């Protein structure tokens, strides 16, 4: 997308957009500076000697991953998450496992998935019943109690500051009787987040139904 900022004594500051993939700064209707994939160019007496640009364009853009069938295997990875991402939504649609261990969502960096140092809690409530809460230091936990559990909903992981992240779970669970599933937690990574893993809590239960995908945004 091209974004044009037009500083004019008659029209003030005007922003416009097209699809050419550039950013332009105009003065009195004349383009003075253009930032495009090929570099930065200037027109007239415009100087960029003292111009410094940092960061990455990404804020406000919501990107969807590719949905993965959660019908086999003990873990599902989503990689190549950009460094500018501040929020990740992990979406579960009819997901279940072959056993009774809870599901863990683990965060990772270019060095790999981190499997310790988490603070995480989750429980199930419904039909005037509240299950005993579960906790984990090995990942962000989603409470399952048996292989009849089928979950629908989202886990939201949000960047707090630096490489520190918090998360919240808000899901529905069907296990013959319907329950709500909640939870929350946090994790500080050793480096910039670039991947996540969804896995069974004991590492041996396999996924046997549903699909999982992510959304991420700056």
C-alpha positions as CSV (number, residue, x, y, z in Angstrom):
1,X,0.0,0.0,0.0
2,X,1.2,3.5,-0.8
3,X,0.6,6.2,1.9
4,X,0.9,9.9,0.8
5,X,1.3,12.7,3.4
6,X,0.7,16.0,1.7
7,X,1.7,19.1,3.6
8,X,0.2,22.2,1.8
9,X,-0.5,25.7,2.9
10,X,-3.9,25.5,1.2
11,X,-4.9,21.9,1.8
12,X,-3.2,21.0,5.1
13,X,-2.1,17.5,5.8
14,X,-3.7,14.9,3.5
15,X,-3.2,11.1,3.6
16,X,-4.1,8.9,0.6
17,X,-3.4,5.3,-0.3
18,X,-3.1,3.1,-3.4
19,X,-1.6,-0.3,-4.2
20,X,1.8,0.6,-5.6
21,X,3.7,-0.4,-2.4
22,X,5.4,3.0,-1.6
23,X,5.3,5.7,1.1
24,X,5.4,9.3,-0.2
25,X,5.8,12.7,1.6
26,X,4.5,15.7,-0.5
27,X,4.8,19.4,-0.1
28,X,2.5,21.7,-2.0
29,X,1.4,18.8,-4.3
30,X,5.0,17.8,-5.2
31,X,6.5,14.5,-4.0
32,X,9.6,15.3,-1.9
33,X,10.5,11.9,-0.5
34,X,9.6,8.4,-1.6
35,X,10.2,5.2,0.3
36,X,9.8,2.0,-1.8
37,X,11.2,-1.5,-2.0
38,X,14.1,-0.2,-4.1
39,X,15.2,2.4,-1.5
40,X,14.6,6.1,-0.6
41,X,14.5,8.8,-3.3
42,X,14.2,12.6,-2.9
43,X,13.1,15.5,-5.2
44,X,14.3,19.1,-5.2
45,X,16.2,20.4,-2.2
46,X,14.9,17.8,0.2
47,X,17.6,16.3,2.4
48,X,17.5,13.0,4.3
49,X,20.9,13.3,5.9
50,X,19.4,13.5,9.3
51,X,16.5,11.1,8.7
52,X,16.5,7.9,10.6
53,X,13.8,5.2,10.3
54,X,13.4,2.3,12.6
55,X,10.9,-0.5,13.1
56,X,8.8,-2.5,10.8
57,X,5.4,-1.8,9.2
58,X,3.0,-4.3,10.6
59,X,0.8,-2.6,13.1
60,X,-2.9,-3.0,12.5
61,X,-2.4,-5.9,10.1
62,X,-4.0,-9.2,11.1
63,X,-2.4,-12.2,9.4
64,X,-3.9,-15.7,9.4
65,X,-1.7,-18.8,9.5
66,X,-2.6,-22.0,7.7
67,X,-5.1,-24.2,9.5
68,X,-3.7,-27.6,10.5
69,X,-5.8,-30.7,11.1
70,X,-5.3,-31.8,14.7
71,X,-6.0,-35.4,13.9
72,X,-2.6,-37.0,14.5
73,X,0.7,-36.5,16.2
74,X,1.6,-35.2,19.6
75,X,2.4,-31.6,18.6
76,X,1.6,-28.9,16.1
77,X,4.1,-26.0,15.4
78,X,3.5,-22.6,13.8
79,X,6.8,-20.9,12.9
80,X,8.2,-17.8,11.2
81,X,6.1,-15.4,13.3
82,X,7.4,-11.9,12.6
83,X,9.3,-10.0,15.3
84,X,6.8,-7.1,15.3
85,X,3.9,-9.3,16.5
86,X,2.3,-8.2,19.7
87,X,-0.7,-10.5,19.9
88,X,-1.3,-14.1,18.8
89,X,-4.7,-15.8,18.8
90,X,-4.6,-19.6,18.8
91,X,-7.9,-21.0,17.5
92,X,-9.3,-24.4,18.4
93,X,-12.2,-26.0,16.5
94,X,-13.4,-29.4,17.7
95,X,-10.0,-30.4,19.1
96,X,-9.5,-33.5,21.3
97,X,-6.7,-35.9,22.2
98,X,-6.5,-39.6,22.7
99,X,-5.9,-39.3,26.5
100,X,-6.6,-37.4,29.6
101,X,-3.7,-35.0,29.8
102,X,-4.2,-31.3,29.3
103,X,-3.1,-29.4,26.3
104,X,-0.1,-27.1,26.5
105,X,0.8,-24.1,24.3
106,X,4.5,-23.4,24.3
107,X,6.3,-20.3,23.1
108,X,9.7,-20.3,21.3
109,X,12.5,-18.4,19.8
110,X,15.1,-19.0,17.0
111,X,16.8,-21.2,19.6
112,X,13.7,-23.5,19.8
113,X,10.7,-24.1,21.9
114,X,10.9,-23.2,25.6
115,X,9.4,-25.8,27.9
116,X,10.0,-24.3,31.4
117,X,9.4,-21.1,33.3
118,X,5.7,-20.7,32.6
119,X,3.1,-19.5,35.1
120,X,-0.2,-21.0,34.0
121,X,-3.6,-22.0,35.4
122,X,-6.8,-23.4,33.9
123,X,-10.1,-24.9,35.0
124,X,-13.6,-26.0,33.8
125,X,-17.0,-24.8,35.1
126,X,-20.6,-25.6,34.2
127,X,-23.7,-27.4,35.3
128,X,-23.1,-26.2,38.9
129,X,-19.8,-28.0,38.8
130,X,-16.3,-26.6,38.9
131,X,-13.4,-28.9,38.2
132,X,-10.2,-28.8,40.2
133,X,-7.9,-26.3,38.5
134,X,-4.7,-27.4,36.8
135,X,-1.4,-25.6,36.7
136,X,1.8,-25.9,34.6
137,X,5.3,-24.5,34.4
138,X,6.0,-26.4,31.1
139,X,3.5,-24.4,29.0
140,X,0.3,-22.3,28.9
141,X,-2.2,-25.0,30.0
142,X,-5.7,-25.8,28.7
143,X,-7.6,-28.0,31.1
144,X,-8.7,-31.4,29.8
145,X,-9.9,-34.2,32.1
146,X,-10.5,-37.1,29.7
147,X,-10.4,-38.2,26.0
148,X,-14.1,-37.3,25.6
149,X,-13.2,-33.6,25.9
150,X,-13.7,-31.6,22.7
151,X,-12.7,-27.9,22.8
152,X,-13.8,-24.9,20.8
153,X,-12.5,-21.3,21.2
154,X,-9.4,-19.2,21.5
155,X,-6.3,-18.6,23.5
156,X,-5.0,-15.1,23.3
157,X,-1.2,-14.4,23.8
158,X,-0.3,-10.8,24.2
159,X,3.1,-9.1,24.5
160,X,3.4,-7.2,27.7
161,X,6.8,-5.7,27.3
162,X,10.2,-6.8,25.9
163,X,10.0,-10.6,25.6
164,X,7.3,-11.0,28.3
165,X,3.9,-12.4,27.3
166,X,0.6,-12.9,29.1
167,X,-2.3,-15.2,28.0
168,X,-5.9,-15.8,28.5
169,X,-8.2,-18.7,27.6
170,X,-11.9,-18.5,26.9
171,X,-13.4,-21.7,25.4
172,X,-16.3,-24.0,25.4
173,X,-15.8,-27.7,26.1
174,X,-18.1,-30.6,25.3
175,X,-17.7,-33.8,27.3
176,X,-21.3,-35.1,27.4
177,X,-22.1,-32.1,29.6
178,X,-21.2,-28.6,28.4
179,X,-18.6,-26.6,30.3
180,X,-16.8,-23.3,30.0
181,X,-13.1,-23.4,30.1
182,X,-11.0,-20.5,31.4
183,X,-7.4,-19.9,32.2
184,X,-4.5,-17.5,32.2
185,X,-0.7,-17.3,32.6
186,X,2.5,-15.6,31.6
187,X,6.0,-16.4,30.2
188,X,9.2,-14.4,29.7
189,X,11.2,-15.7,26.8
190,X,15.0,-15.6,26.4
191,X,14.8,-13.9,23.0
192,X,12.3,-12.7,20.4
193,X,9.2,-14.9,19.9
194,X,9.1,-16.5,16.5
195,X,7.1,-19.7,17.0
196,X,4.6,-21.5,19.1
197,X,3.8,-25.2,19.7
198,X,0.5,-26.9,20.7
199,X,1.2,-30.2,22.4
200,X,-0.3,-32.7,24.8
201,X,0.7,-32.2,28.4
202,X,2.3,-35.6,28.8
203,X,3.9,-35.6,25.4
204,X,2.4,-39.0,24.4
205,X,-1.3,-38.4,24.0
206,X,-2.0,-37.7,20.3
207,X,-4.5,-35.3,18.7
208,X,-7.4,-37.1,17.2
209,X,-10.0,-34.5,16.0
210,X,-10.5,-31.0,14.9
211,X,-8.2,-28.2,13.5
212,X,-6.0,-25.5,14.9
213,X,-4.9,-22.1,13.4
214,X,-3.4,-18.8,14.5
215,X,-3.9,-15.1,13.9
216,X,-1.2,-12.6,14.6
217,X,-1.1,-8.8,14.6
218,X,1.2,-5.9,15.5
